[in-house]
Every structure is written in structure tokens, then in C-alpha cells.
Amino acid sequence: MSENKDPHVGHVAQSVEGVKFVYDFTEGNKDLKDLLGGKGANLAEMTNLGLPVPPGFTITTEACKVYLDSGEEPAALRDEVRAHLVALEERMGKKLGQADNPLLVSVRSGAKFSMPGMMDTVLNIGLSDKSVKGLADQAGDDRFAWDSYRRLIQMFGKTVLGVDGDLFEEALEAAKAAKKVTVDTELEAADLKKLVTTFKKIVKKEAGRDFPQDPREQMDLAIEAVFNSWNTDRAKLYRRQERIPGDLGTAVNVCSMVFGNLGPDSGTGVAFTRDPASGHQGVYGDYLQNAQGEDVVAGIRNTVPLAELESIDKKSYDQLMRIMETLENHYKDLCDIEFTIERGQLWMLQTRVGKRTAGAAFRIATQLVDQGLIDEAEALQRVTGAQLAQLMFPRFDEDAKVEKVGRGIAASPGAAVGKAVFDSYTAVKWSRSGEKVILVRRETNPDDLDGMIAAEGILTSRGGKTSHAAVVARGMGKTCVCGAEELEVDTKRRRMTVPGGHVVEEGDLISIDGSTGKVYLGEVPVVPSPVVEYFEGRMHAGAHDADELVEAVHRIMAFADRKRRLRVRANADNAEDALRARRFGAQGIGLCRTEHMFLGDRRELVERLILADTEAEREESLKELLPLQKQDFVELFSAMDGLPVTIRLLDPPLHEFLPDITELSVRVALAESRQEPHENELRLLQAVHRLHEQNPMLGLRGVRLGLVIPGLFTMQVRAIAEAAAERKNAKGDPRAEIMIPLVGTVQELEIVREEADQVVAEVEAATGTELKLAIGTMIELPRAALTAGQIAEAAEFFSFGTNDLTQTVWGFSRDDVEASFFTAYLERGIFGVSPFETIDKDGVGSLVKLAADAGRATRPDLKLGVCGEHGGDPESVHFFHEVGLDYVSCSPFRIPVARLEAGRAASQSAGSDHR
């Protein structure tokens, strides 16, 4: 171990083998989030800016990772903490926990990514039976000192010693009841002193030890508890929900205490530089007099709007407004700020780039561009495809006849309808049974996280825009209404009483509007989102002030379209879907599934074709199908005139076009028992038995079906060619591409291609029309990916069918595994997200890259696309951009999301190249 005097900060810094585990707030900056966590990095940044930050130091995420890996703190950590503590004591002129004039500190978690309420914090470390008297003398306020002491024992007991927090709450409620008061601020010093004794007895009984009186032991145990809180169930659940890596660890911030509970000239609050719900500029936040920070975010006391601070303490208010402007200009984004006022002195306890709703994200991004704080490329990084998808969800019909029963704070927008449930367990249980639920609580806490995830929306009777419920809901994009005070929530009796005396029992339907804060009885009808109406062409950006969200979306989409390299096509099987996709910005069709054209009335024709015994029967079926197919393609080419249309030849699992074997067997058995004629049914049953497959997804389908049933694929190719010729002769511009499915070897493709080329030549000769029909294949089998260089010799394009490729790479049957064990895999962290939702970059993604590189090595002008569900997934779109695909294809509704993410991907890679 070596000791080094740091000339910049004037205190002792400890290092072991070049690794430093503790940094003073004066040493870091906002770019060290990996090492110092978000909270520590931003405390350092505010210190560097000369803002009033209480002195302190940060224990790095590296120390946490050592602890989590080994079960022990790094050997040097205790000495480093001691050196920084001594320096802090010298700076403050007081010692931790000394009997007279004690220094108190907070021990707070702080991961790289914000995880509100998921990890642990302990305030007032250093208080003991001796130092509480010194704190009372120092402050001249006995009540304040005993209130701070009871808070420490309560937080320490729950967080560090694992005592059930309800026991402390029940004791506090009993003390208020005995005093006949309703809020804890009405308890006097003597009441709080008795409560401290009660709390210590609870600790002794439940934890099997006395509350520690040694202040350094308190601090060391609290630091260890914060490390451990990284791996609590709720923290792991939140990380999975938000896709935060599990190996980052948390930093720990040790900060000298400043007190908001010193009386009416003190308080604590949370402020936003813009409204996190709408994005509008103004004064937004909550303030609570005579309180500590946890009281605000816990929602246990209702706050006042931040604007009221101006009349309560104008000096602090004006200073806060200046600091907020400084921080927003410095971070160039919406900032979320925690502050405390101690007897008229303002202190900054935290800042971070604030979580915001989807609508606010789009508005703020364009506002910052207009203010010259960021450019268009950066604006694209401030929004996400997931947020755009949220904005496309329906909203409540304001003209519907509804029964409004309450109104709270519009904390996170959306229209949520569900059955009222009053605890997290029930929310999860009912949701898994297929019920839509609204989680109703007085206030939420981190233990409610799994219920919040399961619910359609969250409703609380306490708290504001900065309460736990509001912050977490905004981060998840979940509808939330907070602080609906007129609603009386009784969680024990599992009911809610609304104005007028009506009682909402558990299971009753309610509707909540996170955009207005309104709460309704029953189910409220919904109407399309204005953002969808904009994409559909039914609403124009800039029409009037109410459309400012649409205007912001319009501008961001224009940024994305100018920036992106990837083109975006649609998966569409008919003209109606094609036209809608075109309105949504599709640049062609990347997948037309022709098997969808054969369902309904045509199914019998395909059945006859598959089961035909003679060539004549087969030719008759094909003859009937040809004009139907041709008309399908004429309509499709008309809808997508001038844009490419990739048509996949028939690719169903065979059983989809055959009679159900069980049902057919019953019919034959009944006919035999009744001695009725059944020759046709028997013949059909024999054929179905002959073609029956144990695993149809890996059986006679795709190119295999086209090779086994003569004339099937050539009929489809003829229909495509004739439709293209008809459209071209009508002065249209058809751009057909023929895609051969499920190819595993180049020989399959060569055989089908040779037949297709011959048919196209025949149609060209018969119509006198030159047709340029590209022929390519789907890469959806591992062997196809591994032999892509060979396959490219016969293919003009590849389209990656990542649904089937994921199934065949993993050995999963999607229809079975998602219901059987995916939930367990997600809960245990084997998957961060389903590989059918976001592409598995390491496995499936590696094959995509390999096939793309090999294909282009053979054919440099090979066109590459993807048409699986991953084509509309935001994270997957970035991957497809990185590996050099030309386009993605997705369902019409997801086209705007793919366009946006393609723009973000291009902007991101350009930024990386520039750096």
C-alpha cells in the first residue's frame, strides 16, 4: 500500500498496485460514470462548476465488483475510506459521530445508469445515543435531532440489518395515534425519543443485535449493504426490464449531511429543468418543508409545487433557478435535480439527465435544436423507437360518456384500462392469467416493481411527479397517475373509495389517463393516436398549436430519413396493407407471404393440388389457381408502383393446408360404423397419413414443396410475370423480386431458378414485354448461412428470415418454447430479452454477418435485407446497419420505428467514426 498526497485536492489518496478505489468529489467529472456511477460523476461535475455541493467522496464501481466477485471488500478499501474520511472531517471541522458537534454522512448508491429506488441509501450515519445530544445542541433543536436519529435506525434497520420495514411504520403510526396527530412533523421531541427506544427494541428483537453505536461500524456496514443491494431481486428485475448489464456494479457516495428537517426554513425537493411529462419549459418539481429527501420520493407526504418555493424562500428559489439554467446549458438536456435547503442555505445533492415521457423526449429534442444547444444528429440520439411506438398507442376518447371519479397528477402518459388490484403479488398473478390490471396503491416502493411491470398502469393516492411511482413508470413507458388525494385507498381491505362514497372493489374495471391525470370508472373507449393519424396522412404537422407533438415527431422523422442508410420495407400480403405501409413511409415490400393468399376460399384448391394422384388433377388445380394469383399480384404491384416488391413463393408447413387428421379419422370411423359411403374420405385419410409429419416446421415446406409438387412454383412465377407484364403495359412500373424460401443448398436454388427463368422468358415472348425480375432466396437455415458464398452464385439477393434462423440456430420451436420455459429463462437472467424479440448477436447475428460477407465476396452487388420480426426491433435495426444490410422489412405499424432507428444507427456510427 502506498500513500500519495494529491496536489489538486489537498487530501490523502490511497492506491494499491495502481488501482484507486475512492475519489473525492473534487477529483471526478461527468464522463467517469463507468467508474464513479451516475450520481458520483455528476456530484463531481457540479463541484467542478462551483455549485454548492456538500463535501464527500465516492467509492468506485471497481470496488463493488471486487466485493461481489470475492465476497470481501478490496484489502485497501478500508484504509482509503479512512484517509478520505479524515480529509472530510478536517474540511468540515468536525468528526464523524463525535459526542459534541458531530459530523453525519449519508451513504448512497449510484450506478452508471439510473435505477430509481432499486438500491439502498442510508441517511444520518454517525448518530448514536451520545452524538444525538451533540446534534441537538449544534442545531439548537431537540426535535430535529431525535427525528434524525429515529430515521437512521429505521433506514439502517431495514436496509442494513434486514428488519421488516413495516414494523417501524407500524410503530410510527402507533406513536401518531397515541398523540392524536396525522403527520410525523406533529410529533414532539419527547415522542420521537420514545420512538427511538421502540425502534432500537425492534432492531434487537428482529436482527438479534443492538443498533451499532460506533459511527465507523455504521458507515462500513452501510457501504457493504449498498454493494449487496446491486443484487437484490428488485434491482435484478429492474435491470432486466431496462436491459442494464448485470456486471457493472454500483458506486457508493459518502456525503456530508445537510438537513432539510430543521424546521420551516428548511426543506427538500426535486426539480426538473423542463416538465418530464410534456417537455414544456417552466418551473417543475416538488418541494416539502421540514423534510429529508427520502420523504419526497417515497410519496408518504404530499408535496407542494416547486413554484411555491418562491413565496416560501425567495432567495433559495432564485438561486435554484440560476443553477437549473446553468445545469441545463451545461448538460444540454433536461436535468433532474435533488436539493436540500438547510436554514436558508441551498445545497445540491444530485443531478442527472432526467427520465421523461415519450412525448417529452420528442418535444425536448427539437426544442434543444432550436436553441442551438444540440444538432440534428444529437437530437436523434435523444429519442428512441420504443418511445415512438408508445406515441402510436391509442388514447382515450374525450367525447365518450364516462364517469370521472378523481384526478391526480399526470405522471406518465397513456390510456390504461384494467381491473383494480391492490398489491404487487395479485397484479403479477392476474396478469399471468391474461387479465389486464391497474395497480392501485397509496404510494409505491421498490418492492412493488414486479407488480408495476405486470400492470397496464399505476394509480397512487399520494406522491407527485417525482415520487417513486412516477419516476419508475416514466422510465418504463408505463401509464401512471399519482397523488389522486380524493381517492381513499385501503390496501388491507382491497378497495378504493371515490368521491360520493362509491367503492371500487378489487377486480372492478377502472381507466386511468396518464396524460391528464383523470381516473374513470369502467372501461373508457379509445381513439387513434394523433401520431398515427399523422403517419396515415390524416393530420398535418404545424396545423395548429395542439399538434406540437406531431410537429416534433415530423421533424425528428425528417432528421432520421435524411441521415439513414438502411431502407425500410414492409411485410405485406395484400394491396390494403401495402397502401398503408406506403403511407407509413415504406420503400417497398420486403416480404409478401403468398401462403396467406391461399387461406379461406382457396384452401380447398391447394388441398386438391397437394393430394392430387394424377398429373391431370394437379394441372386442373394449378389452372384454377393461376388467375387468382395473377390478380393478387396485379393489385400489389399497383399499390407499390415504382417500388420493389419481394414475393416469397409458397412456404407453409404442409399441415396448414391439409384436413385435421383426427377430425378426418373420426369422420371415416363414423361412416364405417353407420355403413355409409366413405370412399373419398378414406382416400383423403390415406393421403393425409402418407404426408403426415411429426415436425412440420422442419418438413416438406418451402423449396422442398416446390420441388416435390411439379408446377406449383412455376404457376406462381407465371402469375408474377404475367401480372408484371400487364402492369407494365398499363404504363405502370412493377419491380418484382422472386424469393425462394428455405434453401439449404445451392443446387435447390439452381433447379428452381432454371425453371423460373424459362417461365419468365415464355411470358416475355407471349406479351412482348421485357421483364427484369430479380430472383433470390431467404437465408433462414444455418447451412444456408454457412454456404452463402456458393448460394450467391445463383441468387441476386438474400433476405434473412431471422424468425426461422433463430429457431434452427437455437433448436427452439417458437410456438412451444415461449409458453413453456422462456419466462423462467428471462427471470433467471439466461436471456436478457427473448431472442425472437431482439436478435441474438452472438449466435444468429454471427451467421447473418458471415453470410452477408460471404455472399458479397461472391457477388459484390448482392442486395441484402431482413424480413423477420427483428426488422422492426430497435436494437436489431442497429445491428443490421452495422453488418451492412441494405434494408429491413417489418409490419406496417413498425415502419416509422424502423425508419427512426435506421437514422439513429447511421447518426451513431457517424459520430463514432468522427470521434
Protein Blocks (a to p, Z undefined) as FASTA:
>chain_A
ZZdddfklopacddeehiafbdcfklmcfklmmmnomklmmmmmmmmnopacdddddddf
klmmmmmmnopacfklmmmmmmmmmmmmmmnopaehiabhpacdddddddfbdcehkacc
dehihiafklmmmmmmmnopaklmmmmmmmmmmmmmmmmnopafklmmmmmmmmmmmnop
abfklpcfklmmmmmmmmmmmmmmmnopacdfbfklmmmmmmmmmmmmmmgmklmmmmmm
nopafklopaddddddddfkgbjkbccddddfbdfknopacdeddddehiafklmmnopa
ccddfklmmmmmmmlmmmmmmmmmmmmmmnopacddddddeehiacdfbdcdddddfklm
mmmmmmmmmnopacfklmmmmpcfklmmmmmpccddfkbccddfbdcddfbgcddddddd
fbfklmmmmmmnopacddddfbdcfklmmmmmmpmbdcdfedcfkbmklmmmmmnopacd
ehilkbccdfknopaddehhiacdehiacdddfknopacehjddddddfklmmmnopace
hkbmklmmmmmmmmmmmmmmmmpmbdcddddfbfklmmmmmmnopabjfbdcfklmmghj
lmmmmmmmmmpmbfklmmmmmmmmmmmmmmmmmmmmmmmgoiacddddddddfklmgccf
klmmmmmmmmmmnopafklmmmmmmmmmmmpcfblmlmcehjllmmmmghklmmmmmmmm
mmmmmmmmnopacddddddehiabfklmmmmmmmmmmmmmmmmmmnopacddddddddfb
fklmmmmmmmmmmpcbdcddfklmmmmmnopafklmmmmmmmmmmmnomambdfklpccf
klmmmmmmmmmmmmmmmmmmlccddfbfklmgmklmmmmmmnopabdcddfklmmmmmmm
mmmmmmmmmmmmmZZ
